[in-house]
């Protein structure tokens, strides 16, 4: 039973007169990381989460009675299974939305680490965001209260945040070391194994052959070895009704595809991954990628010299000579030209889609011109999709023309022209005012508007301009539908 408080409630007497008429609308926030959640995976909410909530409810009740203030618990926000190293958490975002709507003016956590372990972002919310929004933040276990100016523990908040951050960093190092040790010992640390294999039901760190699809992998290698192209193999697999690796993974594991445009048809990319996979000849490769750091949930590919390769003869079922011939054929068939040769993303990469929902790529024809092509059409032919007949240059020219006109219409700047002096001297204030009403003005966006209006040649347009204003481009034969990022159309 709740008996004592870490806070001495009488320390608040000097604030009672100032806040005696304030109705405190409390937002209780509780969080537990993924590592701790595993201990209680048989329950909807872990015991630790429930303990946090009960503790904070009791504190709020006792605080109101002792200090004689008015307060209500507006809502309880629970992020069970979310790391504290970033703030990309659904219920924390819901709490911030309620703060913005002025529904919550007191945020309550058990201690500072429950709010977050990233000392930079935690410091931002405690030192800047909450004070700006006139929101009181209380971390009961750490004796922190941002509205109590006499509380010496408030001065220790940055140091506590750094210690919480160092704890997360230390855990990250230990986990990484444990995973590397397992890789070196030949144990699998992958969440999901490659197509053609499955996890041993008796040992999650061991992989075995998936006999259900083994014959399909063998068939793919045989067809490519005998001279079939990857597109022909994809069509054959689709026509014979063989499920894709994605569909098989969803059927046999708890994985769920997050992309809503998945067509569940065989693609050249997935086929290439299979033909390059050395696991089929008994060379189990791990440590291909790594996270940038423990705070950033982004992975980067490592050079092959950093890969950890373990020989596992028991999982080999493709002949090494066949695999060697296939690898040579893949190298010979690869196109030496590509958009990413200079590590520069294509102007429209990831923004153009076919009306069928598939991405649109750009192929070079014999006249050295690039034309748009539906990737589903390229993969399956005309049986399921029709081709798009539009050149890349035509698309970019039309895109820039429409974007200029759209900006003129939205910003209502009749006198906008391509003269830099005219824009800078006469229209900059008007543009800035209109941008604040439409596209959330920032120096970068203002600069993009000026740069776009000053272009003399459509070929000068760059990726940064397109990304700031274009959300999506949909092609249907020669019809172009552009989705803009403007808040007000």
Rosetta blueprint (number, residue, H / E / L):
1 X L
2 X L
3 X L
4 X L
5 X L
6 X L
7 X L
8 X L
9 X H
10 X H
11 X H
12 X H
13 X H
14 X H
15 X H
16 X H
17 X H
18 X H
19 X H
20 X L
21 X L
22 X L
23 X E
24 X E
25 X E
26 X E
27 X E
28 X E
29 X E
30 X E
31 X E
32 X E
33 X L
34 X H
35 X H
36 X H
37 X H
38 X H
39 X H
40 X H
41 X L
42 X L
43 X L
44 X L
45 X L
46 X L
47 X H
48 X H
49 X H
50 X H
51 X H
52 X H
53 X H
54 X H
55 X H
56 X H
57 X H
58 X H
59 X H
60 X H
61 X H
62 X H
63 X H
64 X H
65 X H
66 X H
67 X H
68 X L
69 X L
70 X E
71 X E
72 X E
73 X E
74 X E
75 X E
76 X E
77 X E
78 X E
79 X E
80 X E
81 X L
82 X L
83 X L
84 X L
85 X L
86 X L
87 X L
88 X L
89 X L
90 X H
91 X H
92 X H
93 X H
94 X H
95 X H
96 X H
97 X H
98 X H
99 X H
100 X H
101 X L
102 X L
103 X L
104 X L
105 X L
106 X E
107 X E
108 X E
109 X E
110 X L
111 X L
112 X H
113 X H
114 X H
115 X H
116 X L
117 X L
118 X L
119 X H
120 X H
121 X H
122 X H
123 X H
124 X H
125 X H
126 X H
127 X H
128 X H
129 X H
130 X H
131 X H
132 X H
133 X L
134 X L
135 X L
136 X E
137 X E
138 X E
139 X E
140 X L
141 X L
142 X L
143 X L
144 X E
145 X E
146 X L
147 X L
148 X L
149 X L
150 X L
151 X L
152 X H
153 X H
154 X H
155 X H
156 X H
157 X H
158 X H
159 X H
160 X H
161 X H
162 X H
163 X H
164 X H
165 X H
166 X H
167 X H
168 X H
169 X H
170 X H
171 X H
172 X H
173 X H
174 X H
175 X H
176 X H
177 X H
178 X H
179 X H
180 X H
181 X H
182 X H
183 X H
184 X H
185 X L
186 X L
187 X L
188 X L
189 X L
190 X L
191 X L
192 X L
193 X L
194 X L
195 X L
196 X L
197 X E
198 X E
199 X E
200 X E
201 X L
202 X L
203 X E
204 X E
205 X E
206 X E
207 X E
208 X E
209 X E
210 X L
211 X L
212 X L
213 X L
214 X H
215 X H
216 X H
217 X H
218 X H
219 X H
220 X H
221 X H
222 X H
223 X H
224 X H
225 X H
226 X L
227 X L
228 X L
229 X L
230 X H
231 X H
232 X H
233 X H
234 X H
235 X H
236 X H
237 X H
238 X H
239 X H
240 X L
241 X L
242 X L
243 X L
244 X L
245 X H
246 X H
247 X H
248 X H
249 X H
250 X H
251 X H
252 X H
253 X L
254 X L
255 X L
256 X L
257 X L
258 X L
259 X L
260 X L
261 X L
262 X L
263 X L
264 X L
265 X L
266 X L
267 X L
268 X H
269 X H
270 X H
271 X H
272 X H
273 X H
274 X H
275 X H
276 X H
277 X L
278 X H
279 X H
280 X H
281 X H
282 X L
283 X E
284 X E
285 X E
286 X E
287 X L
288 X L
289 X E
290 X E
291 X E
292 X E
293 X E
294 X L
295 X L
296 X E
297 X E
298 X E
299 X E
300 X E
301 X E
302 X L
303 X L
304 X H
305 X H
306 X H
307 X L
308 X E
309 X E
310 X E
311 X E
312 X L
313 X H
314 X H
315 X H
316 X L
317 X L
318 X L
319 X L
320 X H
321 X H
322 X H
323 X H
324 X H
325 X H
326 X H
327 X H
328 X H
329 X H
330 X H
331 X H
332 X H
333 X H
334 X L
335 X L
336 X L
337 X L
338 X L
339 X L
340 X L
341 X L
342 X L
343 X L
344 X L
345 X L
346 X L
347 X L
348 X L
349 X L
350 X L
351 X L
352 X E
353 X E
354 X E
355 X L
356 X L
357 X L
358 X L
359 X E
360 X E
361 X E
362 X E
363 X E
364 X E
365 X L
366 X L
367 X L
368 X L
369 X L
370 X E
371 X E
372 X E
373 X E
374 X E
375 X H
376 X H
377 X H
378 X H
379 X H
380 X H
381 X H
382 X H
383 X H
384 X L
385 X L
386 X L
387 X L
388 X L
389 X L
390 X L
391 X E
392 X H
393 X H
394 X H
395 X H
396 X H
397 X H
398 X H
399 X H
400 X H
401 X H
402 X H
403 X H
404 X H
405 X H
406 X H
407 X H
408 X H
409 X H
410 X H
411 X H
412 X L
413 X L
414 X L
415 X L
416 X L
417 X L
418 X L
419 X L
420 X H
421 X H
422 X H
423 X H
424 X H
425 X H
426 X H
427 X H
428 X H
429 X H
430 X H
431 X H
432 X H
433 X H
434 X H
435 X H
436 X H
437 X H
438 X H
439 X L
440 X L
441 X L
442 X L
443 X H
444 X H
445 X H
446 X H
447 X H
448 X H
449 X H
450 X H
451 X H
452 X H
453 X H
454 X H
455 X L
456 X L
457 X L
458 X H
459 X H
460 X H
461 X L
462 X L
463 X H
464 X H
465 X H
466 X H
467 X H
468 X H
469 X H
470 X E
471 X E
472 X E
473 X E
474 X E
475 X E
476 X E
477 X L
478 X L
479 X E
480 X E
481 X E
482 X E
483 X E
484 X E
485 X L
486 X L
487 X L
488 X L
489 X L
